[in-house]
Amino acid sequence: MWKAKIWLLPMARNRSERALQLPLELRLLGWLMRLVWRLVMLALALAGSLLWLLAWPLRRRAQPPVAWPPADVFYRSYPWRRLRTDMLEANRVRYGALTCECCLATTTAQWHVDHVRPRSTHPELALEPANLQVLCQDCNLGKGTRYATDWRQEPA
């Protein structure tokens, strides 16, 4: 079988001999192209670094934890704690066991002494026993401050 052999350059034994055989203009052109390629890569790397430095102040940071105010001083005061205990004991005496005045549940995770009229809108009624009712946690959190419903039943 016949093989066509095209000889552009005479055969060289290694790369250095082949490079020596190229004309000077081609060798300079290759060197210049490699130099331009390296300069372009360097320019892209510098541009990326510059963009990163410019965007650094705009990065998404983790939000600091919310500093909640300490518990309301009112609910830690002695008059409130004494009145709360009195209301829970009055409820126990009235129903025979602690009972939610809304849903009449007797077992719950936590009992709340609720202000019928919210303390935020009626601060003068905060320590008034007539403004307090014993509710279970679900009923009190469901009521919130939106409703001023008095769930207490009249004693029979």
N, C-alpha and C positions, 0 to 999 in steps of 0.2 A: 504494500500500500504506500502510496506516495504522500509525503508530508511536506506541506509548504512551510518554509522557514523564511521569516522576514527579519533581516538583520538591520536594525536601526543603528545599533552601536556594535562595535566589535565585542566579543565575549570578554567579560571581566571575571576574575576569580572571586573577588569579594566586593563589599559595598564601597570601600574607600577607593578602590581602583575604578569602579563605575563612576563615582563622583568626580574623580579626576578626569574622566573622559568626557564629562559634560562640558559644553562651552561655558565660558565664564559668565556670559549674560544670563544663562539659564540658572546657574548656581546662585548668582546674586538675586535673581527673581525669586527663587525658592526660599532663600534666606530672608528676603524682604516679606514674603507672604507669611512665613512663620512668625516674624517679628510683629507684623500687623495683627495676626491672630492672637498672640499673647497680649498685645496692647488692648485689643477689643475685650478679651476676657478680664483683664485687669480693670478696665473701665466699667464693665458690667458688675464686677464684684464691688468696686468702690461705690457705684450708684446704689446697689442693694444695701450696702452698709449705711450710706447716707440716708436712704429712705427709712431704714430701721431706726436710725438715731432720731430722725424727724418724727417718726410715729411713736417713739417711746413714751412721751407724755400722754398720748392718746390711748394707750393700751387699756384693756379691760382689767380692772383691779377687783379683787375680792372686796365686797362691801364690809366695812367694820361692823361688828355686832351692835345691835341697837342697845343703847344704854337706857333701860327702862327706869323710871323714877322708883324710889323705894316705896314699899307698901304704904298705903294711906295711913297717915298718923291717926286719923279718927278711929279706924278699926283696931288700932293697938292701944287706944286709950282705956283707962280703967272704967270710966262711966259706961262706955259702949260694951265692954266685956261683961260688966256686972248686969247691965240691962239685957244683954243677949242671953246670959245664963238664966235670968229671971223669966224671960219669955219662953225658953225651952222647957223650964220646969213647970210653968203655968200650962203649957201645951200638954205635957206629960200628965199633969193632974186632971186636966179637962177631958182628955180622951182615954186615959188609962195607959197609954204608951205614946211615944213621939209619933205624931201623925201629920202628914202634909195636909194643909188646909185647903189645897186646890184639888188634888186627886185622891186624897184620903189614904195614901200609901203609908205603910208602917215600917217598911224596910227600904233603906236606901243607903248609898255609899256615904253621903254627906248631907247634913241638915243646914239650911240657910235661914237666917232671920232676915226677912225681906222688908224693905221700906215700901209701904203701899204707895205713897207719894214719894217720888225719887228725891234723894238727898241733894242731888245736883240742882233741882229746881225749887225745892222747899227745905233749905238748910235749917230753918227754925223748927222743923218737925223731926229732926234727926234722932233726938233722944226722947221722943214722945211715944209711950207704949201704945197709944191708940193708933199710931201710924205703922205698927210692926205686925208681921204675920210670919208664921213658921211654914216654910215650903221645902220640898225636896229639891235637890240640885237641878233636876230636869225642868221642873215647873218654874223655878226662879230664873234659870238661864233662858228659858223660852219666853218668859214675861219680859225680862230686860227692863229698860226704862221707858218703853213705848206705851205700856198700859198701866193704868192706875187702878187695876181691879182689886177689890178687897174680897178675898176668898173666905174670910172668916165667917163662920156660921153663928147665928145668934144662939146663945145657950138656951136649951129647952127647959 
